[in-house]
């Protein structure tokens, strides 16, 4: 801990670009006039963590062991609070919390809280198949009385293509492939679209015709506050 502030530990590698995106968002949203006013951040870019969606769909806890190993490495290096830039990994959130003494910020819960604070009554979930089918986001939105719309089977296939075949593969993403599904969900009452796979904020840009909420940004801001930093413009 430096100057009374906490050290942030990032359980990364799920995937590497999403990990970098979270790190950048923490830097960009921290109020700091010089290097020394930024937060101390440790990153364990653990690409040995198996694919979360694949293992969620077969009922396997295989990703949990290397996630816990990352948590232990970060704690040994001095981390005080943990975050992980992968929505699907939060399927293993409770198991991870049982395997570490450090607090772990919960991205889906923080996203639901943000929606509540913004007065949103109906949101649409854009995520991996594992995240959607396992209902990772459901209890947090149900607890706040916010309707959570899910993509159709065609929509899930389009999401998996953009996430896995484009962003994770290092290719230029085509978020417009998702627009027909987003139009359908908007017609059903969606006020905002949750970019609830950390690859999706990398695919979208400010010119999208839809109102989107970025859980990675929500997590970044929460981490700044949890570590005792100050938010820029807020």
ChimeraX attribute file (.defattr): number of C-alpha atoms within 10 A of each C-alpha:
attribute: neighborCount
match mode: 1-to-1
recipient: residues
	/A:1	13
	/A:2	9
	/A:3	9
	/A:4	8
	/A:5	16
	/A:6	22
	/A:7	25
	/A:8	24
	/A:9	27
	/A:10	26
	/A:11	26
	/A:12	26
	/A:13	22
	/A:14	25
	/A:15	20
	/A:16	15
	/A:17	18
	/A:18	24
	/A:19	23
	/A:20	16
	/A:21	20
	/A:22	25
	/A:23	20
	/A:24	13
	/A:25	17
	/A:26	24
	/A:27	19
	/A:28	15
	/A:29	19
	/A:30	21
	/A:31	18
	/A:32	16
	/A:33	8
	/A:34	7
	/A:35	7
	/A:36	10
	/A:37	13
	/A:38	18
	/A:39	25
	/A:40	16
	/A:41	20
	/A:42	20
	/A:43	21
	/A:44	18
	/A:45	17
	/A:46	18
	/A:47	13
	/A:48	11
	/A:49	21
	/A:50	18
	/A:51	16
	/A:52	25
	/A:53	21
	/A:54	14
	/A:55	14
	/A:56	21
	/A:57	13
	/A:58	9
	/A:59	10
	/A:60	12
	/A:61	14
	/A:62	15
	/A:63	20
	/A:64	20
	/A:65	16
	/A:66	16
	/A:67	26
	/A:68	19
	/A:69	18
	/A:70	22
	/A:71	28
	/A:72	17
	/A:73	17
	/A:74	24
	/A:75	20
	/A:76	10
	/A:77	12
	/A:78	17
	/A:79	22
	/A:80	21
	/A:81	22
	/A:82	26
	/A:83	22
	/A:84	28
	/A:85	30
	/A:86	25
	/A:87	26
	/A:88	27
	/A:89	23
	/A:90	21
	/A:91	22
	/A:92	19
	/A:93	20
	/A:94	11
	/A:95	15
	/A:96	20
	/A:97	16
	/A:98	10
	/A:99	16
	/A:100	15
	/A:101	13
	/A:102	18
	/A:103	12
	/A:104	20
	/A:105	19
	/A:106	17
	/A:107	25
	/A:108	24
	/A:109	20
	/A:110	16
	/A:111	23
	/A:112	27
	/A:113	17
	/A:114	15
	/A:115	20
	/A:116	15
	/A:117	9
	/A:118	9
	/A:119	10
	/A:120	16
	/A:121	17
	/A:122	19
	/A:123	24
	/A:124	24
	/A:125	22
	/A:126	25
	/A:127	25
	/A:128	27
	/A:129	22
	/A:130	23
	/A:131	25
	/A:132	19
	/A:133	14
	/A:134	15
	/A:135	13
	/A:136	20
	/A:137	22
	/A:138	19
	/A:139	13
	/A:140	18
	/A:141	22
	/A:142	12
	/A:143	11
	/A:144	13
	/A:145	14
	/A:146	18
	/A:147	16
	/A:148	20
	/A:149	18
	/A:150	17
	/A:151	20
	/A:152	12
	/A:153	11
	/A:154	11
	/A:155	22
	/A:156	20
	/A:157	15
	/A:158	20
	/A:159	23
	/A:160	16
	/A:161	18
	/A:162	24
	/A:163	23
	/A:164	14
	/A:165	14
	/A:166	17
	/A:167	21
	/A:168	18
	/A:169	11
	/A:170	10
	/A:171	11
	/A:172	12
	/A:173	20
	/A:174	15
	/A:175	19
	/A:176	15
	/A:177	14
	/A:178	18
	/A:179	16
	/A:180	13
	/A:181	20
	/A:182	21
	/A:183	13
	/A:184	14
	/A:185	22
	/A:186	19
	/A:187	10
	/A:188	12
	/A:189	15
	/A:190	22
	/A:191	17
	/A:192	20
	/A:193	21
	/A:194	24
	/A:195	22
	/A:196	26
	/A:197	25
	/A:198	27
	/A:199	29
	/A:200	24
	/A:201	22
	/A:202	18
	/A:203	17
	/A:204	16
	/A:205	11
	/A:206	9
	/A:207	6
	/A:208	11
	/A:209	10
	/A:210	14
	/A:211	12
	/A:212	19
	/A:213	19
	/A:214	17
	/A:215	27
	/A:216	30
	/A:217	22
	/A:218	20
	/A:219	24
	/A:220	25
	/A:221	22
	/A:222	19
	/A:223	24
	/A:224	25
	/A:225	15
	/A:226	19
	/A:227	19
	/A:228	14
	/A:229	20
	/A:230	18
	/A:231	18
	/A:232	13
	/A:233	7
	/A:234	7
